[in-house]
Amino acid sequence: MTTDRLSLVFGALTDPIRRAILVRLTEGDATVAELAAPFDVSQPAISRHLKVLEHAGLISRTRRATARLSHLEAEPLRDVTTWLARYQRFWDESHERLDELLAALQADRNDDPDRDEAVPTRGNDNG
């Protein structure tokens, strides 16, 4: 997937109505009227959302008799998931390093018998 396509997909996913349309299309193909039903927006507004989704490659549209059906094209979402997986690995590795550091700090603290004496306490200015 090219960066341009990736940008189009991320751009399409920024709108909650478009994300809801994609969720609805996981249940099967639907007409504009069916996709517009749960929203308080016009069918032309839904059609504009569908054009954005189609341009991003997230849906395809076909005619069946007089109806125009939208169909989910999930491949771009797999590409986005693959792209995001790199960052998941980054965060997993970062969390592992943080866990190792915390364990080392706790081990050092447990190995220091004078740790309570070495830690200054606040409000103890009776000097």
Buried (B, 14 or more C-beta within 10 A) or exposed (E): BEEEBBEBBEEBBEEEBBEBBBEBBEEEBBBBEBBBEEBEEEBEEBBBBBEBBBEBBBBEBEEEEEEBBBEBBEEBBEBBEEBEEEEEEEEEEEEEEEEEEEEEEEEEEEEEEEEEEEEEEEEEEEE
